[in-house]
Amino acid sequence: MRLTNDLTELQRLAQHVDEVCPRHDVPSAVALTFNLALEEAVTNIISYGYDDTAAHEIRVRISFVDRILRAEITDDGRRFDPLQVEPPDTAATIENRPIGGLGVFLVAEP
């Protein structure tokens, strides 16, 4: 699937996931979690990946092989390596924790 770097594309992405998952008998709870992870990743690409307002293409490839549902996202945005970012202090109270930084927990492989 090809998306542009516009947050309105998230609806189209979610619709695509809602069409693909039932065809492969993916349980609805898994599809919902998968959709949430994709939304988080694509939102971050759109929100933080580009230094300009030009249109950019984001490709999302969804595969289902050997009962494993996987997504591969390719874009031409700024490089981001979550392993180079200081992990958030998940033990801190919500009042003492800065906003953000938890998305990697949604999109990382277990």
LINVENDA-V439261 format. One record per backbone hydrogen bond with DSSP energy under -1.0 kcal/mol. CO is the residue of the C=O (numbers start at 1). NH is the residue of the N-H. E is the energy in kcal/mol with one decimal. If there is no record, write none. Layout:
[[CO;NH;E] [CO;NH;E]]
This chain:
[[1;60;-2.9] [3;58;-2.8] [4;6;-2.4] [6;9;-2.4] [7;10;-1.6] [9;13;-2.2] [10;14;-2.5] [11;15;-2.1] [12;16;-2.0] [13;17;-2.3] [14;18;-2.4] [15;19;-1.1] [16;20;-2.5] [17;21;-2.5] [21;24;-1.3] [21;26;-2.3] [22;25;-1.6] [27;31;-2.5] [28;32;-2.4] [29;33;-1.9] [30;34;-2.8] [31;35;-2.6] [32;36;-2.1] [33;37;-2.3] [34;38;-2.4] [35;39;-2.6] [36;40;-2.3] [37;41;-2.4] [38;42;-2.8] [39;43;-2.4] [40;44;-2.1] [41;45;-2.0] [42;46;-2.6] [43;47;-3.0] [44;48;-2.6] [45;49;-1.9] [49;78;-3.7] [56;5;-1.1] [58;3;-3.2] [59;74;-2.6] [61;72;-2.4] [63;70;-2.8] [65;68;-1.6] [68;65;-1.9] [70;63;-2.9] [72;61;-2.8] [74;59;-3.0] [81;84;-2.1] [88;90;-1.4] [89;92;-1.2] [102;105;-1.4] [103;106;-1.2] [103;107;-1.3] [104;108;-1.7]]
